[in-house]
Amino acid sequence: MRINTATSFRGVARGARRAFAAGLSALVLTVVGVGLGATPAHAVDQSTATCTKSGYGLALGSGIPMHVPETSSGSENCLLSASQYGSGATKALQTAMNKCYGESLTVDGVFGSKTTAALKRTQTKIGVTSDGIYGVKTHNKMKFYEDDTADGGPYCAKVEAL
């Protein structure tokens, strides 16, 4: 019996290519599937750095500095959530919610249950997931407060998006 080695090897190669393609497809679907799982709004495109102080973001259109939460290194790309105490970032957030969204929080820098509830209400008003965690999505939709009358304040304005 004579075996055509060229045909046999082509058959093996074709089978190997199919197996490789199937394996690759499964891998891609697995990796993509991981990315399709539900994630909180604050976790998408977010830093894991904590907001620790009040800094300045530039108001859209005017470029006037507005009080915003930021990290100790000056980045506005940060997270702020419950159980943070005495933070200048929390004070900036509380002030913005009071002045721009009608809340009546004590501006004490304590991110407790009242601040969490106020943030959830604010997030609902601005159209982001109401999870009680301040991050990039909330930052990009929220108005912040400026009280410096030399800059035309006091007023509320959105700042440049991150």
N, C-alpha and C positions, 0 to 999 in steps of 0.2 A: 504494500500500500504506500502510495506516495502522498506526502503532505506538502501543501503549498505554504511554505513558511511566510511568504509575504502577506498572504491573506490571513493567516493565523495571527501574525503579529499585529496586523491592522485591526483585527477583531479585538485583540487584547488591548491595544492602544485606545480604540473607540470605547471599550468598556471602562477603562481606567479614566478616560476623560469624562465620561458620564458620571462615574462615581465621584470624581473630584468636583464636578459641577454641582452635583446634589449635595455634597458635603459643604461646599462653599455657600450654596444657597441657604442651607440650614443655619450655618454660622451667621450669615448676614441677617437672617430673620430673627435669630436669637438676640443679636446685638441691637438691632433696630427695635425689637420688641421690648427690650429693657428700657429704651428711651421713650416708649409709648405709654408706660405706666403713669398713673396719676401722681402728680407732684404738686405740692403747695405752690401758690402763686409767688410767694417770696423766694422759693428755691430756684426758680428759673432765672438764668442769667444773673445770678447773685454772687456776691462775695460772701465769705463766711466771717469776715471781719466784723467786729462789734462797733457800733456807733458809740462814741464815748464823750464827744464834746459838741458844742454848737459852733458851726463855722458859717461860711457864706457861699451860697449858690447865686448865680446871676439870673435875674428875672428875665423871662422871655421878652424880647422886643426892646426893653429899656437898658438891660445890662446892669441894673441896680442890684447891689448885693442884698440878698435875703437870708435871714437866719435859717439854717438847715442843719440836721444831724450829720455828723461826719466822724471819721476815725481819728485817732490821735495823730496820724500822719497827714490828715487833711483830705482824705478821700471821702466823697459822698456815697461811694459804693459800699454800703454797709447794712448790717441788720440790727434791729432794735426790737426787743420783746420783753415780756413780763419778767419780773424779778431783777430788774436793773435799778439800782438805787443811787440817787445823788448825781445823776448824769446830766451834764449840760446838754447832751443830745436829746434826752427825754424832755428837758425843759423847753427846748426849741420845738419839739413835736407837740407838747401840751399847749404851748402858746399859739402855735399855728391852728390847732384844733379849736381852741377857745375863740380866737379872733376871726378865723376864716370859715369855721364850720359850726359856730353857735354852741360849742360845748361850754361847760362851766367847771372845768377841772381846777384843782389847786395846783399851781405851777411850782412843784416841789422837787422835780427830778426823779420821783419814784414811779416806776412803771408797774403799777399794781393793777388790781381788777378794774378800777374805774377808768384808768388810762386804756386798758385793753378793750373794754366795752366801747369807749369813745372812739378808739381807732377802728374798731369793727364797723361802727356807724359811719365814720368818715369814709372807710373803704367802700362801703355800699354806695354812698353818695357819689364817689368819684368813679365807680364802675370797675373796681378790681375785686378779686376774691377777698371776702371778708374773713381773714384768718387771724387778725389781731397781731400780726407781725409786720413791722415796718421794714421794707426793703426797696429794691430798685423799682418794681412795678408801682408801689405806692408813691415813692419819691417822684416818679415821672408823671403822675397824674394829679398829685396833691398841690394845693396852693400853700405858700409859706408867708409869714408875716414880717413886715418891715415897719419899724416905728420911728425912724429917723426923718423928721420933718424937712431936714436939709435936702433929702433925696426925694421929696414930694410925698413922703409917708404921712400918716400911717396908711398902709394898704396891704392887700393880699395879692399874690401873683404866683403863677407857676414859674419854676426855674428850668434852666436848660436840662434836657433829658440826658441820662447817663447812657 
